[in-house]
């Protein structure tokens, strides 16, 4: 890399990537994507690097692969689109420009509540029971499944074991739990809206939302006659005084490109 942070152009030709979708059997909410490409033929080829992230042309992660022509990228968020580009580098450390970009939505498993029959997982070919208990609501955050089991409290499943998060029961009048970044946001009714960061709880507001959604890294709550408000991680801002229609899922985050 040169001091200006731009890649040097060398004689490598990075051939198109082939993207293969794969399911991860290890964790309920973690997904994998497998990439493969044709090899370069330069004698001083030392290896390849994969750059990837959730925004086109803006890569948060890089993997130095060495001289191999395939790689399975793990621990991806399910139902999330990832963008990938490849570079090659020589023995002197000179790195090529990016290949053209490929993208795909990471897969995952499906969790289904079958009432008195229990909670089951479907991996694309077979079913397995996760618990005989019947959850009132389900959510996924930070590669973990969370179930609200009423008076038994909130529990999370990491793909192997269940762990109790709290004895409190979420308010199930709307979508009471959503993933917000790597944390979990839960509506506890009159107790307010709380955030769990994987180790501790903090209250975001004493107000009770009717519905929750996340878009562009922001949490949005429909607070009825108080209107729609968004949280950017530090403060709440009013979006509109209008009240959303809560007869269905009235708020969704979306990315169409």
N, C-alpha and C positions, 0 to 999 in steps of 0.2 A: 504494500500500500504506500502511496506517496504522501508527503506531508499535508497535502490539501485534502486528503481523505477520499480521493477519487481513484478508481481502479485503473491500473495500467493496462493498456491494450497490448496483448501479446499474440502470438500466432496460433494459439489454441482455438479450435472450433468446438464449442460445446454443443453436442447434438441434442435434438429435442428430447424432452423428458417423457417417459411413459408413466402415467399415474394409475395405480391400482388401488382399489378400495378394499380394506380389510377390517374385520371385526376383531376386537380384543376380547379374548375369553377370560382375562385375568380380573378385570374390574368392571363393575356394572356400568359405570359412567365414563370410563376412559376409552378412547378410541385410537386407532392406528391408521396410518396411510402408508402404502409402500410405493416407492419411486424406483424406476429403473431407466437406464440410458445406455446408448451405444458408447463403447470406449473410444478415447482419443488415441492417435497412433504416434505422437511425438516421442522420441527417444528419451527426452528429459522430463517427461510427465511425472509428477510426484503424487498428485492426488486431486481430489475434488472437494468442494464445499457446497452444502445445501443451505440456502437462506430461506426462511419462511416466516409467515405471520398472518394475521387476520385482515390486513389491509393490502390492497394491490400496490406493489412497488415499494412498500414500507415494511421491512422485515425486522421483526423483534428478536429472532433467534437464528443462530448459525451452527452448523455441525461440520467439523472437519472430519472427513471420511477416510482419508488416505486413498490409496489406489484401488477402489472397488467401484462397481457399476450398478449397485442397488443399495437401498437402505429403507428400513421400516422406521418411520417416525412415530414415536409413542407418546402417551399421555396427552392426547389432543381432546379438546372439549367436543362432545357429540353434538351433532346438528349445527356445527359451526363451519363456515367456509374458510379454508386456509389457502394461501397463495405461496407458490414455491418457485425458486429460480436456482440454477446451478452455475458454479464457476469451476474452472480447472486452474491448477497452479503447477509451476515447474520446480526443479530442485533448488533454484535460487530464491524461491518464494514469490516470483512474479505471478500475479493472478489475472485471469482473463476477465472480460466483461461478463455480465450476466447472460445466461441463456434466455430464450424467451420464456415467459411466465406460464405456469399451469396452475390450475386451482381445482379443488374438490371439497365437498362437504364431508366432514368426518362422520363415520358411522358410530354405532353404539348398540346397546341392547335395549329392549323394551321391557318396562316393568308394568304389570297389570294387576289391579286389585280385583279378585274374583269373589269378593264378599266373604261369606263364611268358609269358602274353600281356601282362603289365604291369598298372600301376595306372591306372584310368580314372575319369573324372568324368562324372556324369549331371546335367544342369541342368533336368530336367523334360521335355525334348523330344529331346535328342540326347546322344550319348556323345563324349568326347574323351579321348585318352590323356595322362596326366600324366607318366608315365615308363615305360620298358620294364623297369625293375627290379622285383623282387618283394619287398615289405616283409613282415616277420614280424609286425608289429603297427602299428596306426594310432591316432592320437588327434588331437583338435583343442583348441587353447588360444589365447586372445587373437587370434581370427580367423586362425589359421594351422594348416595341416595338418602333423602330424609323423609321420614313418615311421621305424620301426626296421628298418634294412636289414642286420641281422646284423653280420658282420665289417666292413662298410662304415660302420657307425656310425649315429647318429641324424641325420636331415635334416628341415628344415622347409620348407614351401612356402607362399608368401605370396600365391598367385594368379597369380604371374608367373614367379618363379625359385625354385630350390631352394638352400638354404644349409645347410652342415654345422654341427650343434650340438656334437657330440662324436664321437670315434672309438670310444667305449665302446659295448658291446652291452647292451641291456636284458635282464632276465630274463623270458623269455616263458612262464613256467609259469602265470601268471594274467593279470589285466589290469594289465600292467606300466607303463602310462602313463595319467594322468588330468589333466584341467585342474583347477586349484585357484585360484580367483580369476582373475587375469590371468597366472598362472604355470603351469608344467608340472611335474608330479611324476612321477619315474621310479624304478622299482625296478631297481637294478643288482645284484641278487642279494647275494652275500657282501660287496660293496662298500657296501651299505646303500641307504637311500632318500634320493634327492636332489631338490632343487627348482631349476628354472631360471626366472629372472625376466625373460628376454629378453636378458640380457647376461652373466650369470655364474651359476655353480652353487654351491649350498650343501647340506650334508648335514643332513637332518632327523633321522635316526636311523641307527645302525649295524645295527639289527635288520632282518631281511628279512620283509616282509609276504607273506602268501599271496594276499591280495586287497585292492583299494583301492576306495573310493567317496568321494563328496563329498555332504554334505547341510547345508543351512542355514549355508553358509559355513565348514563344518568338514570336514577331511580325516579319513576313518576307515580304519584298517588292521586286517585280520584277521591276527594274529600267531600263529596256531595255538594251541598249548597255553598261550601267554601271554595269550590272550583278545583282545577287541576294544578298540582304543584310538582316541581322537579327538584331533586337533590343531586348536586354535583360532587358530593363527597364531603362538603363542608357547610353549605348553606342551602336553604330552600328558596326557590323562586317561583312566583306565580305564573303559570302559562295562560290560563284563561279563567274567567269567572263561571263559565258554563260547566254544567254537571254532565258527565258521560252517562250513557244508557247502560245500566248494570244488569240487563236481562240476559246478557251473554258475556263473552270475553271482550270487553269494550275497549281494551288497550292492548296493543301489541307492538313490540319493537321489530323493525324489519330492515333488511338490507337487500336491495334489488339488483345490485351489480357486483 
